[in-house]
């Protein structure tokens, strides 16, 4: 079996991020009880919201409306990572054609740690992933940001962090395995 770090798909916490300007507030979201990803408009004009317009997994996705004039997006956080261990963060993104997006691990204060993955939007759902080997046992955030400032929304779904150096097939607490009597997934999030 495999071990997910936390119930990223059940108890999700997203914060709009707008290039370090403005205030930031966390908004906890219970995806399955509230049936979707909600959010609040925070910081310098960036906004996140539950959306039925586009979805990849389940009934809703996270709609990100970037702020004007700054790189902006959303983050999940925090998750506590263990020193010396490999981790991979993966997410589904429906980015706008030709616009550039970055995903990366960050400190609890928002500073990027490790490498980033740069992705050019196509207008279709795609899964992207970034890996990181933790250097100290610390709380980290998982970021997705749009580099080219604009106000055209994009969509995110299926946030997943794993204790592996590579990404695997998405899973969440509503999924069952294919082998009878086998524990295919280990869930450390809130039961639902």
C-alpha positions in Angstrom: 0.0 0.0 0.0 1.0 3.6 0.0 0.7 6.4 2.6 -0.6 9.8 1.9 0.6 12.6 4.1 -2.8 13.9 5.0 -6.3 14.0 3.7 -5.6 16.7 1.1 -8.9 15.8 -0.6 -11.1 15.8 2.4 -9.9 18.5 4.8 -8.4 21.0 2.5 -7.1 24.3 3.4 -6.4 26.8 0.6 -5.2 30.4 0.8 -5.1 32.7 -2.2 -1.6 33.9 -2.7 -0.8 37.2 -4.4 3.0 37.7 -4.7 3.5 38.5 -1.0 1.3 41.6 -1.0 -1.8 42.0 1.1 -3.1 39.9 3.9 -3.5 36.1 3.8 -6.2 34.2 5.6 -6.7 30.4 5.8 -10.1 28.9 5.0 -10.6 25.3 6.0 -12.7 23.3 3.6 -14.3 19.9 4.1 -14.7 18.7 0.5 -17.1 15.8 1.0 -19.3 17.3 3.7 -19.7 20.6 1.8 -19.4 19.0 -1.6 -16.8 21.1 -3.0 -13.9 23.5 -2.6 -14.9 26.9 -1.2 -12.8 29.9 -0.5 -12.6 33.6 0.2 -11.1 36.4 -1.7 -7.9 37.3 0.0 -4.8 39.4 -0.7 -4.2 42.0 -3.4 -7.1 40.8 -5.6 -6.3 37.1 -5.9 -9.4 34.9 -5.3 -10.3 31.2 -4.9 -13.7 29.7 -5.1 -15.6 26.4 -5.5 -16.5 25.8 -9.1 -18.9 23.6 -10.9 -17.9 25.0 -14.3 -14.8 22.8 -14.6 -13.9 19.7 -12.6 -11.6 16.8 -12.9 -12.4 14.7 -9.8 -15.8 14.8 -8.1 -18.4 17.5 -8.5 -16.2 20.6 -8.0 -12.8 22.1 -8.5 -10.9 25.0 -7.1 -11.3 28.1 -9.4 -8.3 30.5 -9.0 -8.7 34.1 -10.2 -5.3 35.7 -10.2 -4.5 39.2 -9.0 -3.6 41.9 -11.6 0.1 42.7 -11.8 1.6 40.0 -9.6 2.2 36.2 -9.8 -0.6 34.7 -7.9 -2.4 31.5 -7.2 -3.2 29.1 -4.3 -1.5 27.0 -1.7 -2.3 24.1 0.6 -0.7 24.2 4.0 0.8 23.1 6.0 2.0 19.5 5.9 4.8 18.4 8.2 7.7 16.7 6.3 10.5 14.6 7.8 14.1 15.3 7.3 15.9 13.1 4.7 12.6 11.8 3.3 11.4 12.2 -0.4 8.0 13.8 -1.1 6.0 14.5 -4.3 3.2 17.0 -4.7 0.9 16.5 -7.7 -2.2 18.4 -8.8 -4.6 18.6 -11.8 -4.5 21.9 -13.5 -6.6 23.3 -16.3 -4.4 26.3 -17.2 -5.0 28.8 -19.9 -3.3 28.1 -23.3 0.2 29.7 -23.4 0.2 31.0 -19.8 2.9 29.7 -17.4 2.3 28.0 -14.1 4.7 26.9 -11.4 4.3 24.3 -8.6 6.6 23.9 -5.7 7.1 23.2 -2.0 7.5 26.2 0.3 8.3 27.1 3.8 5.4 28.0 6.2 6.3 31.6 5.4 5.9 31.1 1.6 9.6 30.9 0.5 10.2 28.3 -2.2 12.3 25.3 -1.1 13.7 22.8 -3.6 13.0 22.8 -7.3 9.9 24.0 -9.0 8.2 22.6 -12.0 7.1 25.1 -14.7 4.1 24.1 -16.8 2.6 25.9 -19.8 -1.2 25.8 -19.9 -3.0 24.0 -22.8 -6.6 24.7 -21.9 -7.1 21.0 -21.0 -6.8 19.1 -17.7 -3.2 17.9 -17.1 -1.6 16.4 -14.0 1.7 17.9 -12.9 4.1 17.0 -10.1 7.2 18.2 -8.3 9.4 16.2 -6.0 11.5 17.4 -3.0 13.7 15.7 -0.4 13.2 17.4 2.9 16.3 18.9 4.6 14.8 19.4 8.1 11.6 18.2 9.8 9.4 21.3 9.2 5.9 22.3 8.1 5.6 23.1 4.4 3.1 24.6 2.0 2.3 23.3 -1.5 2.0 26.1 -4.1 0.5 26.5 -7.6 1.0 30.0 -9.0 0.5 31.7 -12.4 3.6 33.5 -13.5 2.1 35.9 -16.1 -0.1 38.3 -14.2 -3.6 38.4 -15.4 -7.2 37.9 -14.3 -8.2 34.9 -16.5 -9.3 32.2 -14.1 -7.7 28.7 -14.1 -8.8 25.5 -12.3 -7.1 23.1 -9.9 -8.2 19.7 -8.5 -6.8 16.5 -7.0 -4.1 17.9 -4.7 -2.0 15.1 -3.4 1.2 14.8 -1.4 3.0 11.5 -1.0 6.1 10.2 0.8 7.7 9.1 -2.4 10.2 10.6 -4.9 7.7 10.2 -7.7 4.0 10.7 -8.2 1.5 7.9 -8.3 -2.1 7.6 -9.4 -4.4 10.0 -7.6 -6.5 8.5 -4.8 -8.7 9.9 -2.0 -10.8 8.6 0.9 -13.8 8.0 -1.3 -12.0 5.5 -3.5 -11.7 1.8 -3.0 -9.1 -0.6 -4.3 -9.3 -3.3 -6.9 -8.1 -6.3 -4.9 -10.5 -7.8 -2.5 -9.0 -8.2 1.0 -6.1 -5.8 0.2 -5.5 -2.4 1.8 -4.6 -0.4 -1.3 -4.6 3.0 0.3 -3.8 4.2 3.8 -5.8 7.3 4.8 -4.5 9.7 7.5 -7.2 12.4 7.0 -10.4 12.9 8.8 -12.9 9.9 8.4 -16.0 10.7 6.5 
